Amino acid sequence: MGTKKRPFWRIVAIDSRSSRDGRFIEILGHYNPMVEPPEIKVDDDRIYYWLDQGAVTSEKVGILLKKLGLKERWRVLRTVITIQEVDANIAERRLKQ
């Protein structure tokens, strides 16, 4: 997406057998590095759904999800810790950044 010297990326769920620019299953969010701070918008519930279905993130999307704290939250949701504890931990990390 985007134009020359104005990048903009969609975060999508795609079948691994499809080509890189081929058809995707669902748009999960977007990343716009041209604004300050960079804009990262994702649908948390759909991200968790696809991860639960066995989806594997690409390297770059994994980095973006880690910045948002979604990777850690996903890991914790699969354990016994409560969601409130996870949200407090993520809020603390975001304040440090």
ZIVEN-V60344 format. One record per helix or strand. SS is the DSSP state (H for helix, E for strand). FROM is the first residue (numbers start at 0). LEN is the number of residues. Records with the same first field share a line. If there is no record, write none. Layout:
SS=FROM-LEN + FROM-LEN
This chain:
E=1-2 + 5-2 + 8-5 + 25-7 + 38-4
H=43-9 + 58-10 + 69-8 + 82-14
